[in-house]
């Protein structure tokens, strides 16, 4: 009876390992740009949702409480702030003071991560009247049945090595918020 002796070792050769590693690296390199694009798109969608949600919830609070609110978007810091005139406790209907002071200002709330390449094209402050109309702060018709003109601004995502993604947010004088894809930032609504 003859015994078989194993003279070779089992496993992969260095050439086989190098080929497999090369194929895996090529696949990863091909997957990075679509992954970066998807991440940029998700960051933009998240920022747009946060901005439109802030506008809609501030309008809801205004109508619910019957007091004017202001909503200020700060483009450099990617934050927004809601200021309100808090009615005194126990008053019904609530009494609203004519001017905003520093005390009723709410906290500064981020709408995008500082690490995301998100930008607003401008600072924007909206005044919400007790009946739900929206106008620029200091407008004579704010809080009346006359709605102000539409406001628009742009949220821009600038991913590395690709074309910027732009969303135009338009807010009508009665609080309708629409988001559209825009090819670029422009100066008007």
N, C-alpha and C positions, 0 to 999 in steps of 0.2 A: 504494500500500500504506500502510495507516494504522498508526501505532505507538500502542500503548496505554501511557499514562503512569500510573504508580502514585502517586496523590496521598495515600493514607492509609498510616499505618504499621501494621505487623502487630503482634499481641500482644493482651493482655487489657486491658480497661478497668479503671479503679479500682473501679467498682461490681461487676464480675464477681469481681475479686480479694477484695473485702471480703465478698461472699456466700460464696465458697469458704472463706475464713478463718473466718467465723462458723460455718459448718457443721462444720468440723474442730474448733473450740473446743467446740462443743456435744457432739460425739462424745467428746472427751477428758473433758469434765466428767461425762458419763454413765459413763465407764469407770473413773473414780477410786475410787468407793466399792466396787465389786466387787473391784478390785485390792487395796485396803486390807484387805478382809475375807479374801481369799485369803492374803495375806501374814501376817495375824494367825493364821489357821488353820495355816499351815505352821510358824510360829514355835512355836505351842503343841504341835503334833505333834512337832517336833524336841526340845523340852524334855522332853516326856513320854517319848519314846524314850530320851533320855539318862539320865533318872532310872531308868526300868525296867531299862535295860541295866546301870547301875551296881549295882542291887540283885542282878540275876541273876549278873553276873560276880563280885561279891563272894562270893555264896553258893557259886559254883563253886570259887573259890580256897580257900574254907574247907574244903570237902569234899576237894579235891585235896591240900591241904597238911596237913590234920588239926589245924590250929590255929585258935583263934577270931579273928575279925576284927570290927571295928566299922565301921559306915558312918554318917557324920554328914552330914545335909543342913542347910545354913545358909540360912535363908529370906531374910535381908536382903541377902546378897551373891550369891545365885544360884550357890552353890558346893557341892561335896560333898568329903568327905575320907574316905579309907579308912585305918584304922590296923590294924596287924597285929603279932603277936608273931613276930618272925623267929626261926626255930630256928637254933641254932649250926651252922656248916658241919660236914659230915661226920657228923651224927647221924642215925641211922635206927632207929626212927621219930623224927620231929622232937620235940624237947623244947620245950614251950611254957611260958613264964613266966606266973605267975598274974596279974600286973597289967600294964597298958599304960603304957609310959613315953613321954617326948617323942620319943625317937629313932626308934621304929618308925612314927611317924605319916607317912603318905604326903603327897604334895603336895596342895594345894588345887586342885581341878579345877572349872572352870565348867561348868554344864549348860545355860546359856542366855546369849545375848548381853546385855550390859548395856544395849544400846539397845532391846531388845525389851521390851514391856510385860508381862513374865512375872513371876509371884509365886507363892511357896509360902505356904500359910496358916499354917505353923508350922515351927519347927526340929524335926528328927526324927533320933534316933540309934537304930540297930538293931544288936543284938549277934547275930552269927552263931556258933552252936556248931559244933564239929568234925563233928558228924553232919548238919549242914545245917539244923538248927532255928533259928528266929529268935525272939528275945525282947528285952525292954527291958533296957538295961544294968543290971547289979546284980541281976537276977532270980535267985532261988534255983534255978530249974529250967533255967537256960540251959546248954546243952550236954548235957542228958540226953535221953532219948527223949520227954519231954513237951514238946510245942510250946507256945509262948506264944499269947496271943490275937491275932487279926488287928490289924494296924496300918493306918490309913488317913490319907491327907492329900490335899490338893487342889493342883493346878497351875491357876493362873488367868491367862488372857490378857485384858487390858483394852484393847482397841483404842479409838481415839478415836471418839466419836459413835455407838458401837454397844453392844449388850448384851455383857457379858463372857462369854468362853468358859471353861467350867469342866470339868476332867477330874478324876475321883476315882481315886486309885491305892490299891488295897487289897493288902496283903501278908499272906498267911496265915502261921501259925506254922511251916509246913514249906516256905515259900519260893515258893508260888504267887503270881504277881503278876497282878492283873486291873486293867484300865483301863476305866472307864465314864464316859459323859457325864453330868454332873450339872447340874441347873438352877441350883444355888447352893451355896455352901460351908455345911456344917452342922457341928455339934460332935461327932458320933459316927460310928461306922462303920455 
